[in-house]
Amino acid sequence: MAQPLRFRRSSGRWSADRVRSQLERPLDENLGATAGSPWFGAPPGYEARRFDMDDGSFALFCWTDRDDDPPPGADGGPAGYWIGNTETPSELWRTDKYGFDEAPYPVSRWVQRELLAGLHDDEPWLAAYPHVSWYFLPVFCSKDGAETTRAFFRDHAAGFPDASRDEGTGFVEETLRPGTLDEYRATMAGKLGTSASLDLVRMSATIAEFTAARILTDAGYDVTPEIEVTTGHSLDYRATDPHTGEAWLVEVTRPQPVSGRSANDPVAAVRDTAETKTSGQLAAHAGGVILFVDCTSFPADDWAAVREATPDVRHRPAVVLRARPNGHVEGYRKGSVPLDLSAVIDWIA
């Protein structure tokens, strides 16, 4: 997959003439580019240009004679910052890339105002969901993932079956609202993907990780994602009790509904998905991992079958659950789950 939207930083002195000759002209020759003032005022101490291409792509560039707050590892002095979902002019090919949180704050803030305005022009309904808009901005505006990630929320209710666009997006909005995962935005937003093809299975699996974080934090635990373990794998979360400091590792998997897999019934789908996870990633880890099997993708009838059978998932401890857009979560446990989730999950067994 391509990467989420990132800055390119060009060290050296820039001027309006250099911008015209080395950025605007190549873009115009290849794509047809209109250069003009940005929609929002440039960051203090910077000059800025916006480039809109005939194919609908865009780029932003700002430059300064003194970069007082360079990204980690970069020297101060004159510099220019480029970001866009279009082709990169050759003058910037060998420049270093930086995430939104690594660029100088005034530059990042300016760019994100421009991107959010463009996003809400294209998808006005997303303006009602400021946390979703901001958090997934690096993929909503990426070169390859803009259409697919927007469609995932707009047309597929963020992976919730039998739910409206607003119900599914509202669930993710409420999940992001507390800011628990803000500092992990670059990693977590990128998991949604920047592929030009719509992969509902992978995208829904990403939302399962956000659901797990919501459950854990609502239950009172501090969460840290992407925990590297000695086997060379990364597990989804470490959940820490803030009062005792005791911590547990959590891995999340999300079975596909029966209509999208070879398993001939939802109970088999749960078992098969858990088996894949436990015989692969978790098999290399010497115990101590809590497995969340998130059946949120299952329509009501499929979940009813799982709810009735409460099948074993060949890993203990495990939590099998299903979340709904209104925030209600129900599920059952296998083995002795050390986390106290009773305030969040309505236990059926």
Summary of the structure (lengths in Angstrom):
residues: 349
radius of gyration: 22.7
end to end distance: 40.4
largest distance: 70.7
contacts: 1137
relative contact order: 0.09
helix: 39%
strand: 21%
